């Protein structure tokens, strides 16, 4: 999944991350003698700012810079770009949140300019399609209750490896998590925040990544995370990959399909959605799991699925009710396409004559691309980080080369998951907390799948420590002002429980 999450699918030796910390000036300062790709990155830039929050003015320091990673041979093999926002006169126990997006291959500009940062890029009015981006102050910045460090994984943003061979070694679940955990450790050690509660925030694959990073922080860096916030996360690959033939996975996705149809009709109601949830986990699940219905029973079943999803009954009947693969192409009506990222929206299909979906995604390949250029402009003009290097918002090469569970794509993705990591973290860290948030009409990482995982956690682990919040909108529901504000309040409550 890029952005979040893109459904695209010889093992390389993993680089060893040196545990020896380079001197402070080597970590935080760009050396003039550096050559190659690293020579395009400037010295760290530190600037002072004031944010107008709901409670008044908040003075903070912003740092845009890089952290160096070294191999066991002592040679630098990568630089990780980050942006840190640190409140002035902060208390030693003020929380610190490390945030990243997913993909694999997505930079952090989505969460940065879309949700948590002191500056946001609204997609409304003249910029509803991203053609006229204008950054604005974010009065709901999470800086109100936590310091923020936005991290771009290697291959995204301005984070780079020394060469292509070195880069490829980071493009896998394990080493990606280890590299980010090491970057977190370097930042903590060099910025006097060791005593602060340390949280992780990840979107889409970034939610999966957050669980892996939390384990790597604990096991490799001897640093205990306080909690995780997952935004529209991938948690279990077995539910997402192979939806067209798995009755349980299809049933867990179904409420999101129904929510999206309500949004397209302008008739969203939570009580009606709860009825769709009950149908999904009862009649829909058992019918898909059993023999194909026939006669009046089949007509009644297919008619109800069609009514709840907006799909033509003939299409539902043809697929026997497994509608995931045809939904984006068929649910929006003739000549329309819906985005898996927010199926509540439909746009003209660029290839209406095609029997399969060929359209670029209206959201991932549409207006949200503006986050990349907007962040590059912001980094140069506001943060003082000026580089000729392109800010890589989405790196599809990373996605294609990604190694999941010992392989690329296919079965390796379907066997990847973090439920066991979540259980282990909740078990060995008594104060550890988890909040999972979704948009109702996100059919890419549907909220029903996360609810299933949470519902099946041991009650003794989950009670009062694990929560699920769902908002109107899709995968990036925070592009809607009202839902971004709603999550701000839920996040503030999550942190204030400490």
ABEGO torsion letter per residue (X at the ends): XBGABBBBXXBBBBBBBBABBBBAAAAABBBAABBEAAAABBBBBBBBBBBBBAAEBBBBBBBBBBBBBBBAAGBBABBBBBBBBBBBGBBAABBBBBBBBBOBGBBAAAAAAAAABABBBBBBEAAAAGABBBBBBBAABAAAABBBBBBBBBGBEABBBABAAAAAAABBAAAAAAAAAAAAAAAAAAAGAAABBBBBBBBEAAAAAAAAAAAAAAAAAGBBBAEBBBBGBBABAAAABGAAABAAAAAAAAAAAAAAAAAAAGABBAAAAAAAAAAAABAAAAAAABBBBBEAAAAAAAAAAAAAAGBBAAAAAAAGGBAAAAAAAAAAEBGBBBBAABAABBBBBABAABABBABBBAAAABAAAAAAAAAAAAAAAAAGBBBABBBBABBAAAAAABBBBGBBEEAAAAABBAAAAAAAAAAABAABBBBBBBBAABAABBAAAAAAAAAABBAAAABGABBBBBBBEBABAAABAAAAAAAAAAAAAAAAAX
